Amino acid sequence: MLVRFSDIYIGENMTIKKEEGMTAEKILTKHPLGKSGRNIDRKKYDTLKKAILSALRKNDLTHTELFSRLNKSFKGKFSGNISWYGETVKLDLEAKKIVERTASKPQKYRLKPN
């Protein structure tokens, strides 16, 4: 369902805003603890989601290992704070049950088995 409010269109987990003749597609993220999510640029979300899932396909990673890889991969190639966007996307993937935390010490992230 798409609802129009003036020049703002809202669909399920997505907002498209018209800004100065351009359309910026946004996605409303979720939080695993039910806290309010964040509206972020769809392209940034998709880019970081792909990188996180790719990294976790190979190994379970600690928070430090995961974010070290993200920062190394995107340094100088990403507009915005890689760690902030990465954390926001990671939390969304946890809320959607795509990524989970292990019970090990130190805690690691992994793809949730189907």
Long-range contacts (C-beta under 8 A, 24 or more apart in sequence): 14-42, 15-39, 29-88, 29-89, 29-91, 29-92, 29-95, 30-91, 30-92, 30-95, 30-96, 31-91, 31-92, 31-95, 32-91, 32-94, 32-95, 37-88, 37-92, 37-95, 38-88, 40-85, 40-88, 40-89, 44-78, 44-79, 44-80, 44-85, 45-85, 45-89, 45-92, 47-74, 47-78, 48-82, 48-85, 48-86, 48-89, 49-89, 49-93, 52-86, 52-89, 52-90, 52-93, 52-99, 53-93, 53-98, 53-99, 53-111, 56-99, 56-109, 56-110, 56-111, 57-111, 60-102, 60-108, 60-109, 60-110, 61-108, 61-109, 61-110, 62-106, 62-107, 62-108, 62-109, 63-107, 63-109, 66-90, 66-109
